[in-house]
Amino acid sequence: MKTIGVAILGFGTVGAGVAKGLLENRAVLRERTGLDIELRRVADLDTTTDRGVALPEGVLGPDAGAAIRDPAVDVVVELIGGTGVAKKFVREALEAGKPVVTANKKLLAEAGAELFALAAEKGVDLFFGASVGGGIPIIRSVRDGLVGTRIETIYGILNGTCNYILTAMEREGRSFDEVLADAQRLGFAEADPTLDVDGFDTLHKAAILAALAHGFAPDVHSLPVQGIRGVVSAEDIAQARELGYRIKLLAIVKDAPDGLELRVAPTLVPADGMLGSVSGVFNAAMVKSDLDDWTLYYGRGAGRLPTAATVIGDVAEAARNLAAGTHRAVAVPKASREIRVKPLGECVSRFYARLSLKDAPGSLATATGAFSKHGVSISAAVQRGASADGFARVIVLTHEAKRADMDAALAEIAASPVSGAAPVCLGIEG
């Protein structure tokens, strides 16, 4: 039986989970792959903290470069994260002709085209199944299961921290800041939650899915992104729920003849729909294709063991290819046409708007006139009563409209003498 040696770079939460899985399930992997997949190196600058995994003597050390260069190592697993030394080590492994498995969504979103080109040049694999959705097999499904279809739409709830916060805000009626503090105390949010709550983590994952589905390398720095901090309030969550919706931080990838929508934003989805039922730290992705209609992928999007399971699946595939003397010919497809990503103003959806209007005759007419002037058709308008300062909350739902037209209408309303607090606007999908 052929033995395949593995090195793990990064011995944090996921790295420890991968090590645990490779050690404890070695016999299972033998049975299912016909190969002996052996953990031979783990590299991390911290070699003293107890991760709850008993590594064999001599496996753990601080030198990632030495682990990559070790002739007993055949497959390199990068779990350091970020785009600094992680990119350097991934390049070193690929240059050495060793397949790489990574869960690093930021690295792939920002430098994926470069790294996939290098992997193709060297004739080795670069696998990334855990980079989106943790333990959810969304990457394999889009890359392989739906390879014979045209993917039209992807909706993704891809950040467990944000979904936990939004779920708790709805259930408990508390503010964003209160729930975020609890999430940090419970370990669901980082001390610096910027990547999560401001939408960038979801954006990196959306860019990877778009690359797989449509065969191009998005410029992640130019894509529209809006997180939940300072945008979603407990009041809007309650209003949405009364109207039959829930607010989710949504990755949106929608193909159309005039271009591709690729963006991240807090969005209303039907409360009784599949995405509306995704709560807490769970993730989900819905994919619509021309042949398969809608399919749903659901599960834990992060965490030590779910993510480790996906990483180990990639290790096993890389090991099989090594044993067979082959590699994956196409990691990310290349489109036969130029892909145009729409600017935010051209993106089309229905909208939810919360207006603050003077509780006086003519105020609503002023607002509806502004919507009509800019070509935005209203499907429903509900007044929620006057506040102590004489302004009424008015909830408006629209038919489909361009975001630029909606923004123009709201800007005109905000500048009018009937407006109080600034309008709030969120898209509606599904």
C-alpha positions in Angstrom: 0.0 0.0 0.0 1.4 3.4 -1.0 2.0 5.9 1.7 1.2 9.6 1.2 2.9 12.0 3.7 1.0 15.2 4.7 2.2 18.5 6.3 -0.1 20.9 8.0 0.9 24.6 8.1 -1.0 26.3 10.9 -2.0 24.5 14.1 -4.9 26.7 15.1 -8.6 25.6 15.4 -8.9 24.1 12.0 -5.4 22.8 11.8 -5.9 20.9 15.1 -9.1 19.5 13.7 -7.4 18.2 10.5 -4.6 16.7 12.5 -7.1 14.9 14.8 -9.0 13.6 11.8 -6.0 12.4 10.0 -4.7 10.6 13.1 -7.9 9.1 14.3 -9.4 8.2 10.9 -6.2 6.9 9.3 -7.7 3.4 9.1 -10.9 4.7 7.5 -8.9 6.6 4.9 -7.0 3.4 4.1 -10.2 1.5 3.5 -11.8 4.2 1.4 -8.7 5.3 -0.7 -6.5 2.3 -0.8 -3.7 4.6 0.5 -2.0 5.1 3.8 -2.3 8.9 4.4 0.1 9.7 7.2 0.5 13.0 9.0 4.3 13.7 9.0 4.7 17.4 9.8 2.8 20.1 11.6 4.3 23.6 11.5 3.3 26.5 13.8 5.3 29.2 15.5 3.5 28.3 18.8 4.7 24.8 19.7 3.7 24.8 23.3 0.0 25.5 23.5 -2.1 22.4 24.1 -4.6 22.0 21.2 -6.1 18.8 22.6 -4.4 16.7 19.9 -1.7 14.2 20.8 0.8 14.4 17.9 3.5 11.8 17.4 6.9 12.7 18.6 8.8 15.0 16.3 5.9 16.0 14.1 5.3 19.5 15.5 7.9 22.3 14.8 8.1 26.0 14.0 9.6 25.9 10.5 7.0 25.8 7.7 9.6 26.0 5.0 11.3 22.8 6.4 8.0 21.0 6.4 7.4 21.9 2.7 10.9 20.8 1.7 10.8 17.5 3.7 11.0 14.7 1.0 8.7 12.6 3.2 5.9 15.2 2.7 3.8 14.8 -0.5 0.8 17.0 0.2 0.9 20.4 1.9 -2.2 21.8 3.8 -2.2 25.5 4.3 -4.3 26.7 7.3 -2.4 29.8 8.3 -4.9 32.3 6.7 -4.4 35.7 5.2 -2.4 36.7 2.2 1.1 37.2 3.8 3.2 34.2 4.6 0.4 31.9 3.6 0.8 33.0 0.0 4.5 32.6 0.2 4.2 29.1 1.6 1.6 28.0 -1.0 3.8 29.3 -3.8 6.8 27.4 -2.3 4.8 24.1 -2.1 3.5 24.5 -5.7 7.0 25.4 -7.0 8.3 22.3 -5.3 5.7 20.2 -7.3 3.6 19.4 -4.2 -0.2 19.6 -4.3 -1.7 22.1 -1.8 -5.0 22.0 0.1 -6.2 25.3 1.6 -9.2 26.8 3.4 -7.9 30.3 2.8 -10.8 32.3 1.1 -9.0 35.7 1.3 -6.0 34.3 -0.4 -8.0 32.7 -3.2 -10.3 35.7 -3.7 -7.4 38.0 -4.0 -4.6 35.9 -5.6 -6.4 32.8 -6.9 -5.8 33.4 -10.6 -2.0 33.6 -9.9 -1.9 30.5 -7.7 -4.1 28.4 -10.0 -1.9 29.4 -13.0 1.2 28.3 -11.0 -0.4 25.0 -10.1 -1.3 24.3 -13.7 2.2 25.2 -14.8 3.7 22.8 -12.3 1.2 20.1 -13.0 -0.1 19.8 -9.4 -3.4 20.1 -7.6 -4.6 23.1 -5.6 -7.8 22.2 -3.7 -9.9 24.6 -1.7 -13.2 22.9 -0.8 -13.2 24.3 2.8 -12.7 27.9 1.6 -16.5 28.5 1.3 -19.0 27.0 3.7 -16.6 25.1 5.9 -18.2 21.6 6.1 -20.7 22.3 3.3 -19.7 20.7 0.0 -20.7 23.7 -2.0 -17.3 24.0 -3.8 -17.5 20.4 -5.0 -21.1 20.8 -6.0 -20.6 23.9 -8.1 -17.2 22.6 -9.6 -18.3 19.0 -10.3 -21.9 18.2 -9.6 -23.2 21.1 -11.7 -20.5 21.1 -14.3 -22.9 20.3 -17.1 -25.3 23.1 -16.2 -25.4 26.9 -16.7 -25.6 28.4 -13.3 -28.0 31.3 -13.2 -28.2 32.4 -9.5 -26.4 31.7 -6.3 -27.7 33.0 -3.0 -25.5 32.4 0.0 -25.6 32.8 3.8 -21.9 32.3 4.2 -20.9 33.9 7.5 -22.0 32.2 10.8 -21.1 35.2 12.9 -23.5 37.5 11.1 -26.2 34.9 10.9 -25.9 34.3 14.7 -26.2 38.0 15.3 -29.2 38.5 13.1 -30.9 35.5 14.5 -30.4 36.7 18.1 -31.5 40.2 17.3 -34.8 38.8 15.8 -35.5 36.4 18.6 -34.5 38.6 21.5 -35.3 42.1 20.1 -31.8 43.4 21.2 -29.5 45.8 19.4 -26.6 44.8 17.2 -24.0 46.1 19.7 -25.5 44.0 22.6 -25.7 40.8 20.5 -22.2 41.3 19.1 -20.8 41.6 22.6 -22.4 38.3 23.5 -21.1 36.7 20.3 -17.6 37.7 21.2 -17.9 36.4 24.8 -19.2 33.1 23.4 -16.5 32.8 20.8 -18.8 33.2 17.8 -17.2 36.5 16.9 -13.6 37.7 16.8 -12.3 40.5 19.1 -12.0 42.5 15.9 -15.2 41.5 14.0 -14.6 43.7 11.0 -14.1 41.0 8.3 -17.3 39.3 9.4 -19.8 42.0 10.3 -18.7 44.4 7.5 -19.2 41.8 4.9 -15.7 41.1 3.6 -15.5 37.5 4.6 -18.8 36.8 2.7 -17.5 38.8 -0.2 -14.3 36.6 -0.5 -16.5 33.5 -0.6 -18.9 35.0 -3.1 -16.0 35.8 -5.4 -14.8 32.2 -5.2 -18.2 30.9 -6.1 -18.6 33.4 -9.0 -15.2 32.3 -10.3 -16.2 28.6 -10.3 -19.7 29.3 -11.7 -18.7 31.7 -14.4 -15.0 31.1 -15.2 -13.4 34.4 -14.4 -11.3 36.1 -11.7 -13.3 38.9 -10.1 -11.5 42.0 -8.8 -12.6 41.6 -5.2 -11.6 45.1 -4.3 -14.1 46.6 -6.7 -17.1 44.6 -5.7 -20.1 46.1 -3.9 -20.2 45.1 -0.2 -22.3 46.2 2.7 -22.2 44.5 6.1 -24.7 44.5 8.9 -23.0 46.9 11.3 -24.7 50.3 11.3 -27.1 49.0 8.7 -29.5 46.5 10.2 -31.5 47.6 13.3 -33.8 45.7 15.6 -36.7 47.8 14.3 -36.1 46.8 10.7 -35.8 43.1 11.7 -39.1 43.4 13.4 -40.8 45.2 10.5 -39.4 42.7 8.1 -40.8 39.8 10.2 -44.3 41.4 10.3 -44.2 41.5 6.5 -43.2 37.8 6.2 -39.4 38.3 5.7 -36.1 37.8 7.6 -33.0 39.8 7.1 -29.9 37.9 6.2 -26.4 38.9 5.1 -26.6 37.5 1.6 -24.0 36.8 -1.1 -25.7 37.4 -4.4 -24.4 36.0 -7.8 -26.9 36.5 -10.6 -26.2 36.1 -14.3 -28.1 38.2 -16.9 -27.6 39.1 -20.5 -26.4 42.6 -19.6 -23.9 41.4 -17.0 -23.3 39.6 -13.7 -24.5 40.8 -10.3 -21.9 40.0 -7.7 -22.4 41.7 -4.4 -23.0 41.2 -0.6 -25.7 43.1 1.3 -28.2 42.6 4.1 -31.3 41.4 2.3 -34.9 40.5 3.0 -35.7 36.8 2.2 -39.0 35.0 2.7 -39.3 33.8 6.3 -40.9 30.6 5.2 -38.4 29.9 2.5 -35.3 27.8 2.6 -32.9 30.6 3.3 -35.2 32.2 5.8 -35.1 29.1 8.0 -31.3 29.1 8.3 -30.6 30.3 11.8 -27.8 30.7 14.3 -24.2 29.9 13.2 -25.4 27.7 10.3 -24.6 28.5 6.6 -26.5 27.7 3.4 -26.2 28.3 -0.3 -29.0 28.0 -2.9 -28.0 27.4 -6.5 -30.2 27.7 -9.6 -29.1 26.2 -12.8 -30.8 25.7 -16.2 -31.1 21.9 -15.9 -31.3 21.4 -12.1 -33.5 24.3 -11.0 -32.8 25.1 -7.3 -30.6 23.0 -5.0 -29.8 23.8 -1.4 -26.5 23.1 0.5 -26.8 23.5 4.3 -24.7 22.9 7.4 -22.1 24.3 9.7 -20.1 26.8 7.8 -17.2 26.9 10.2 -15.7 25.2 13.2 -12.9 22.8 13.9 -14.4 19.5 12.8 -16.8 20.4 10.0 -14.1 22.4 8.2 -11.6 19.7 8.9 -13.8 17.1 7.3 -13.8 19.1 4.0 -10.0 19.6 4.2 -9.4 15.9 4.7 -11.7 15.1 1.7 -9.4 17.4 -0.4 -6.3 15.7 1.0 -7.7 12.3 0.0 -8.4 13.5 -3.5 -4.9 14.9 -3.8 -3.5 11.7 -2.5 -5.4 9.6 -5.0 -4.2 11.8 -7.9 -0.6 11.5 -6.7 -0.9 7.7 -6.5 -2.4 7.7 -10.0 0.3 10.0 -11.4 -2.2 12.7 -12.4 -3.7 15.9 -11.3 -6.9 17.9 -11.8 -6.6 19.4 -15.3 -9.0 22.3 -14.6 -9.3 23.7 -11.1 -11.2 26.9 -12.1 -12.9 27.1 -15.5 -12.2 29.9 -18.0 -15.2 31.6 -19.6 -15.4 31.7 -23.4 -16.8 35.3 -23.2 -15.9 38.4 -21.3 -17.7 38.6 -17.9 -19.0 42.1 -17.1 -19.7 42.7 -13.4 -22.5 45.2 -13.0 -21.9 48.3 -10.9 -24.3 48.5 -7.9 -26.5 51.1 -9.5 -27.5 48.7 -12.3 -28.4 45.8 -10.0 -32.1 45.0 -10.0 -34.2 43.8 -7.1 -37.3 44.5 -5.1 -36.7 46.8 -2.2 -37.8 47.5 1.4 -37.6 51.1 2.5 -38.3 52.6 5.9 -39.2 56.3 5.7 -39.7 58.9 8.4 -42.3 61.3 7.2 -44.1 64.2 8.8 -47.5 63.1 10.1 -49.3 65.7 8.0 -51.5 65.7 4.8 -49.4 65.5 1.6 -46.3 63.8 3.1 -47.0 60.4 1.7 -47.9 61.9 -1.7 -44.6 63.7 -1.7 -42.8 60.4 -1.2 -44.8 58.4 -3.7 -44.3 61.2 -6.2 -40.5 60.9 -5.8 -40.7 57.1 -6.4 -42.9 57.6 -9.5 -40.6 60.3 -10.9 -37.6 57.9 -10.8 -39.5 54.9 -12.2 -39.8 52.9 -9.0 -43.2 51.2 -8.7 -44.6 50.7 -5.2 -46.2 47.3 -4.4 -47.2 48.2 -0.8 -47.0 51.1 1.7 -47.8 50.8 5.4 -47.8 53.5 8.0 -46.7 52.4 11.5 -48.0 55.4 13.5 -46.6 58.7 14.6 -43.7 59.1 16.9 -43.4 61.7 19.7 -41.7 64.2 17.4 -44.6 64.2 14.9 -43.0 61.9 12.3 -44.6 58.7 11.1 -42.7 55.5 10.1 -43.8 54.4 6.7 -42.7 51.0 5.3 -42.6 50.8 1.5 -42.1 47.7 -0.6 -41.4 48.1 -4.3 -41.5 46.0 -7.4 -38.2 45.4 -9.2 -36.2 48.4 -9.8 -32.6 49.5 -10.5 -30.7 50.4 -7.4 -29.7 53.7 -8.9 -33.3 54.7 -9.4 -34.2 53.6 -5.9 -31.3 55.6 -4.5 -32.3 58.7 -6.5 -35.9 58.5 -5.2 -34.8 58.1 -1.6 -32.3 61.0 -1.9 -35.1 63.2 -3.2 -37.4 62.2 -0.3 -34.6 62.7 2.3 -34.0 66.3 0.9 -37.7 67.2 1.0 -39.3 69.2 4.0 -41.5 66.2 4.9 -38.6 63.9 5.7 -37.3 63.3 9.2 -34.6 60.6 9.8 -32.7 59.3 6.9 -34.4 56.5 4.9 -33.3 52.9 5.3 -33.2 50.7 2.2 -32.6 47.0 1.9 -33.0 44.7 -1.1 -35.5 41.8 -1.3 -34.6 38.5 -2.9 -36.3 35.1 -3.3 
